[in-house]
Amino acid sequence: DGKTYIGAMNASLLGSMFGGKVAEVMAGAVSDDQQSFIAAAVN
């Protein structure tokens, strides 16, 4: 159909389920990078 679909996970929420260093990394750099990728894809 010519459309592009983007799926994403909530990195911060997922990381918080693991706790510790994983939560820290997922809520910080991973979440920020994910938002940048999505913004670049839709603009």
C-alpha positions in Angstrom: 0.0 0.0 0.0 3.1 2.3 -0.1 2.8 3.2 3.6 5.5 3.0 6.2 4.7 1.8 9.7 6.9 2.5 12.7 6.7 0.4 15.8 8.4 1.4 19.0 8.8 0.2 22.6 8.9 2.4 25.7 12.6 1.9 26.5 12.3 3.7 29.9 9.4 1.6 31.0 11.1 -1.7 29.8 14.3 -0.8 31.5 12.6 0.0 34.8 11.3 -3.6 34.9 14.9 -4.8 35.0 16.2 -2.2 37.4 19.8 -1.3 38.2 22.2 -0.5 35.4 19.8 -1.7 32.7 17.2 0.8 33.9 19.7 3.6 34.0 20.9 3.0 30.4 17.5 2.3 29.0 16.0 5.5 30.5 19.0 7.6 29.4 20.9 7.0 26.2 18.6 4.4 24.7 15.5 6.4 25.2 17.1 9.6 23.9 18.5 7.8 20.8 15.1 6.1 20.1 13.3 9.4 20.1 16.0 10.8 17.7 15.5 7.9 15.3 11.8 8.2 15.3 11.9 12.0 14.8 14.3 11.5 11.8 12.1 8.9 10.3 8.9 10.9 10.4 10.4 14.2 9.2 
